[in-house]
Amino acid sequence: MFLKAFRRGASASVLSRIVLALVVVCLNVTAVTAKSKLIRVSVLRDVDHFTLAVEGRHTIFDFNTGQKVTVGVRLLPAMVAFDHGKIRIGERVYDNQRLIIDPRQDATLRVNDKHFRGMLVIINTGSALTVVNSIELEQYIRGVLYHEISDKWPLEAIKAQAVATRTYALYSIDKFAARDYDVTNDVYSQVYGGKTAERYRTNLAVSRTKGEVLTYRGKIFPAFFHANSGGVTEDASELWNIDLPPLKGGVESPYSISSPHYSWRRNFRLKDIQNTLNAHGFKIGAIKNIKVTEQNKSRRVRKLEIEDRDGVKTVIDGKAFRDALGPNVLKSNMYEVEMKGYYMDLIGHGWGHGVGMCQWGAYNMSLLRFSYKQILKFYYPGSALERFSDID
């Protein structure tokens, strides 16, 4: 099962698949039931080196053939590097395109400063290294929650986050089956910290919602979430090619109002805006004025007009503008522009794309004794809560 998860999307002969199936029997990994899921998490991408340690017995296999390469009692912290087209671990150089690091029993892997359960595959891309952690789904969720929501929050809010996280992960497993990994470990998927990020209360929320996912008409959908909706959620179709009732947005969320990030103000120098936009492929002269020309139904910016000092006007998509400035610099697309000479203020609400569950809204709903099921129903209208083992 673990190796099958690694191999999704990779070309292989029938013989090598048989070899890999035999290797699974020999790996002595923790049993995975038919109702379990494995997820492949890219924890490093296109790096030339990293530090690896294995705290216990382990075996290194060739990914393509399934052949055992090395058996070790313990791997002290060693530099793994892309070395003239090969993979070097410590002093040993491996002429393999991909290596699987399989820890035995309770041994854990350490990549740089983080500990991981499951197994690792080190991929030689031809110019750098990519590292993928293959791990059982519920363990993956334990490694995500602490980075996405506070373990000090009410348990019902954490449970709602656990279900949303599990749902998004399962959607990604199906969507990216042909890729070397299902999710990344950052804000572009879900922030994942491995075993290092596990906490008692977040683990409790995972166990109490085990296997629970959101569906629409019996199908898993991407259960997006964000920090603060600014008072109303966004329609997913404004950002992506997704048009589903649970993600249509327009959910008025008074629960997000008395929360951090509901209101914010940010000052920008126009020269900095010009330089940033041009670095992202735009051709903007010295900026004279910026104004919002179109908003969508959730009051978020759809179009901006930028006028330079020669009178040339450029229309920019609101999403492209935020992407260029950065999602942590421009917290959301719900804002107004206030020009101030060579500077401007953006006065806005919310933090994040606004689609799906508002995390601070979930927090306040839980304080008012809403259950996690009620929270999910509120932010994903029309969805159903099921166990993924019951879904065809």
Residue pairs with C-beta under 8 A, 6 or more apart in sequence:
1 24
1 32
1 36
1 38
2 24
2 27
2 29
2 32
2 38
2 102
2 118
2 119
2 134
3 20
3 21
3 23
3 24
3 27
3 66
3 100
4 20
4 24
4 38
5 38
5 39
5 40
5 134
6 40
6 63
6 100
6 119
6 121
6 132
6 134
7 17
7 20
7 63
8 40
8 177
8 178
9 177
9 178
9 179
9 180
10 180
12 20
12 64
16 64
16 65
16 66
19 65
19 66
19 67
20 66
22 66
23 61
23 66
27 59
27 102
28 104
28 105
29 102
29 119
30 136
32 38
32 136
35 211
35 389
36 136
36 137
36 138
37 136
37 137
37 170
37 173
37 388
38 134
38 135
38 136
38 137
39 134
39 135
39 136
39 137
39 140
39 169
39 172
39 173
39 182
39 183
40 132
40 133
40 134
40 180
40 181
40 182
40 183
41 132
41 133
41 134
41 135
41 140
41 181
41 182
41 183
41 184
41 185
41 192
42 130
42 131
42 132
42 180
42 181
42 183
42 184
42 185
43 111
43 114
43 116
43 131
43 132
43 133
43 185
43 192
43 194
44 50
44 111
44 112
44 129
44 130
44 131
45 130
45 131
45 184
46 125
46 127
46 128
46 129
46 130
47 82
47 128
47 129
47 130
47 131
48 81
48 82
48 128
48 129
49 79
49 80
49 81
49 82
49 129
50 79
50 80
50 111
50 112
50 129
50 131
51 77
51 78
51 79
51 80
51 110
51 111
51 112
52 75
52 77
52 78
52 79
52 80
52 89
52 101
52 109
52 110
52 111
52 120
53 75
53 76
53 77
53 78
53 109
53 110
54 72
54 74
54 75
54 101
54 103
54 107
54 108
54 109
54 110
55 74
55 103
55 107
55 108
55 109
55 110
55 115
56 73
56 74
56 103
56 104
56 105
56 106
56 107
56 108
57 71
57 72
57 73
57 74
57 103
57 104
57 105
57 107
58 71
58 72
58 74
58 75
58 101
58 102
58 103
58 104
58 107
59 68
59 70
59 71
59 72
59 102
59 104
60 68
60 69
60 70
60 71
60 72
60 94
60 99
60 100
60 101
60 102
61 67
61 68
61 69
61 99
61 100
61 102
62 69
62 96
62 98
62 99
62 100
63 96
63 97
63 98
63 99
63 100
63 121
64 96
64 97
64 98
69 94
69 96
69 99
70 92
75 89
77 110
78 89
78 90
79 88
79 89
79 90
80 87
80 88
80 89
80 122
80 129
81 87
81 88
81 129
82 88
82 124
82 127
82 128
82 129
83 93
85 124
85 126
86 93
86 94
86 95
86 96
86 124
87 93
87 94
87 96
87 99
87 122
87 124
87 129
88 94
89 99
96 124
97 123
97 124
98 121
98 122
98 123
98 124
99 121
99 122
100 119
100 120
100 121
101 109
101 119
101 120
101 121
101 122
102 119
103 109
103 119
108 115
108 116
108 117
108 195
109 115
109 116
109 117
109 118
109 119
109 120
109 133
110 116
111 120
111 131
111 133
111 194
113 196
114 193
114 194
114 195
114 196
114 197
115 194
115 195
115 196
116 133
116 135
116 143
116 194
116 195
117 135
117 136
117 139
117 143
117 194
117 195
118 133
118 134
118 135
118 136
118 139
119 133
119 134
119 135
120 131
120 132
120 133
120 134
121 131
121 132
121 134
122 129
122 130
122 131
123 129
123 130
123 131
123 132
123 180
130 180
130 181
132 180
132 181
133 194
135 143
137 166
137 169
137 170
138 166
138 206
138 207
138 210
140 169
140 192
141 162
141 165
141 166
141 169
141 206
142 197
142 198
142 202
142 203
142 206
143 192
143 193
143 194
143 195
143 196
143 197
143 198
144 165
144 190
144 191
144 192
144 193
144 197
145 151
145 158
145 161
145 162
145 165
145 197
145 199
145 202
145 205
145 206
146 193
146 197
146 198
146 199
146 202
147 190
147 191
147 192
147 193
147 197
148 161
148 165
148 190
148 191
148 225
148 359
149 157
149 158
149 161
149 202
149 359
151 158
151 199
151 200
151 201
151 202
152 201
153 363
153 366
154 363
154 366
154 367
155 201
155 204
155 205
155 208
155 366
156 365
156 366
156 370
156 371
156 372
156 375
157 359
157 362
157 363
157 365
157 366
157 372
157 375
158 201
158 202
158 204
158 205
159 205
159 208
159 209
159 372
160 357
160 362
160 366
160 372
160 375
160 376
161 205
161 225
161 357
161 359
161 362
162 202
162 205
162 206
162 209
162 212
163 209
163 212
163 213
163 214
163 223
163 372
163 376
163 385
164 214
164 223
164 225
164 356
164 357
164 376
165 190
165 223
166 209
166 211
166 212
166 213
166 388
167 213
167 214
167 220
167 221
167 222
167 223
168 189
168 190
168 222
168 223
168 224
168 225
169 182
169 183
169 190
170 213
170 220
170 388
171 220
171 221
171 222
171 223
172 182
172 183
172 189
172 222
173 182
174 220
175 182
176 182
176 183
183 189
183 190
183 192
185 191
185 192
185 193
187 327
209 372
211 387
211 388
211 389
212 385
212 386
212 387
212 388
213 220
213 385
213 386
213 387
213 388
213 391
214 220
214 221
214 223
214 246
214 376
214 380
214 383
214 384
214 385
214 386
215 221
215 383
215 384
215 386
215 391
216 244
216 245
216 246
216 382
216 383
216 384
218 384
218 391
218 392
219 391
220 388
220 391
221 242
221 244
221 246
221 247
221 383
222 236
222 242
222 247
223 246
223 356
223 357
223 380
224 236
224 247
224 353
224 355
224 356
224 357
225 352
225 355
225 356
225 357
225 358
225 359
225 379
226 350
226 351
226 352
226 353
226 354
226 355
226 356
226 357
226 358
226 359
227 261
227 350
227 351
227 352
227 358
227 359
227 360
228 256
228 259
228 260
228 261
228 262
228 332
228 349
228 350
228 351
228 352
228 358
228 359
228 360
228 361
229 251
229 253
229 256
229 350
229 352
229 354
229 358
229 361
230 256
230 262
230 332
230 334
230 348
230 349
230 350
230 351
230 354
231 252
231 253
231 254
231 256
231 257
231 262
231 349
231 350
232 249
232 250
232 251
232 252
232 253
232 298
232 299
232 354
233 249
233 250
233 251
233 253
233 298
233 354
233 355
233 356
233 358
233 379
234 249
234 296
234 298
234 300
234 333
234 353
234 354
234 355
235 247
235 248
235 249
235 250
235 296
235 297
235 298
235 355
236 242
236 243
236 244
236 247
236 248
236 249
236 355
236 356
237 243
237 248
238 249
238 296
238 298
238 300
238 302
238 319
239 319
239 353
239 355
245 381
245 382
246 356
246 380
246 381
246 382
246 383
247 355
247 356
247 380
248 381
249 297
249 298
249 354
249 355
250 297
250 298
251 378
251 379
251 381
253 358
253 361
253 379
255 358
255 360
255 361
255 362
255 364
255 365
255 368
256 262
256 350
256 358
256 360
256 361
256 364
258 364
259 360
259 361
259 363
259 364
260 360
261 331
261 350
261 351
261 360
262 349
262 350
262 360
263 348
263 349
264 331
264 347
264 348
264 349
264 351
265 345
265 346
265 347
265 348
266 329
266 330
266 331
266 345
266 346
266 348
267 340
267 343
267 344
267 345
268 343
268 344
268 345
268 346
269 342
269 343
270 286
270 287
270 290
270 342
270 343
270 344
271 286
271 287
271 342
273 287
273 290
273 325
273 344
274 284
274 285
274 286
274 287
276 324
276 325
277 284
277 306
277 316
277 321
277 324
278 284
279 324
280 320
280 323
280 324
282 314
282 316
282 324
283 314
284 306
284 308
284 314
285 308
285 309
285 310
285 312
286 308
286 309
287 306
287 307
287 308
287 309
288 307
288 308
288 309
289 306
289 307
289 339
290 304
290 305
290 306
290 307
290 337
290 339
290 344
291 304
291 305
291 337
292 301
292 303
292 304
292 336
292 337
293 303
293 304
293 305
293 315
294 301
294 302
294 303
295 301
295 302
296 302
298 334
298 354
299 334
300 318
300 332
300 333
300 334
300 354
301 318
301 321
301 333
301 334
301 335
302 317
302 318
303 315
303 316
303 317
303 318
304 315
304 316
304 317
304 318
304 321
304 337
305 313
305 314
305 315
305 316
306 313
306 314
306 315
306 316
307 313
307 314
308 314
318 333
319 333
321 330
322 330
322 332
322 333
327 352
330 346
330 348
331 348
331 350
331 351
331 352
332 348
332 349
332 350
332 351
332 352
332 353
332 354
333 353
333 354
334 348
334 349
334 350
334 354
335 346
335 347
335 348
335 349
336 346
336 347
336 348
337 344
337 345
337 346
338 344
338 345
338 346
338 347
356 379
356 380
357 375
357 376
357 379
357 380
358 379
361 379
362 375
362 379
365 374
365 375
365 378
366 372
366 375
370 378
373 385
376 383
376 385
377 383
